[in-house]
Amino acid sequence: MSEYRPAFVARKGNPGFGWVVDVLWPDGETEVVKGFATEQQAAEWIGKHSEGWQGKTK
């Protein structure tokens, strides 16, 4: 059985909207987690919260 785990990537959002985390699912779907003021905050969210977040979606 293959694992159905997404990849997480921090990127600059639209101008004036800070940073977002793109969630890239193996089936090609994407989701966006918004609300980060800095790249560091987005990266910290990935490191601390992305695993727990996976169970709340899909």
C-alpha positions as CSV (number, residue, x, y, z in Angstrom):
1,M,0.0,0.0,0.0
2,S,1.5,3.4,-1.0
3,E,1.4,6.3,1.4
4,Y,-0.9,9.2,0.5
5,R,1.2,12.0,1.9
6,P,1.4,15.5,0.5
7,A,4.4,17.8,-0.1
8,F,4.5,21.2,1.6
9,V,6.1,24.2,0.0
10,A,6.3,27.8,1.4
11,R,6.0,30.5,-1.2
12,K,5.4,34.3,-1.4
13,G,1.7,34.9,-1.8
14,N,0.2,37.6,-3.9
15,P,1.7,41.1,-3.3
16,G,0.6,42.4,0.1
17,F,-0.6,39.0,1.3
18,G,2.5,37.6,3.0
19,W,3.4,33.9,2.7
20,V,1.4,30.8,2.0
21,V,2.1,27.1,2.2
22,D,1.2,25.1,-0.9
23,V,0.0,21.5,-0.2
24,L,0.7,19.3,-3.1
25,W,-1.2,16.0,-3.0
26,P,0.1,12.9,-4.9
27,D,-3.1,12.8,-7.0
28,G,-2.2,16.3,-8.4
29,E,-4.6,18.3,-6.3
30,T,-3.3,21.3,-4.4
31,E,-4.5,23.3,-1.4
32,V,-3.2,26.5,0.1
33,V,-2.7,27.4,3.8
34,K,-2.7,31.2,4.1
35,G,-1.9,33.6,6.8
36,F,1.9,33.7,7.3
37,A,3.6,37.1,7.6
38,T,7.1,35.7,6.8
39,E,8.8,32.8,5.1
40,Q,10.1,31.7,8.4
41,Q,6.6,31.5,9.9
42,A,5.4,29.4,6.9
43,A,8.4,27.1,7.3
44,E,7.9,26.7,11.0
45,W,4.2,25.8,10.4
46,I,5.4,23.1,8.0
47,G,7.8,21.7,10.5
48,K,5.5,21.8,13.5
49,H,1.9,21.5,12.2
50,S,1.8,19.9,8.7
51,E,1.8,16.3,10.0
52,G,-1.2,16.9,12.3
53,W,-2.9,19.0,9.6
54,Q,-2.8,16.0,7.2
55,G,-5.2,14.1,9.3
56,K,-7.8,16.9,9.2
57,T,-8.1,17.0,5.4
58,K,-8.6,14.5,2.5
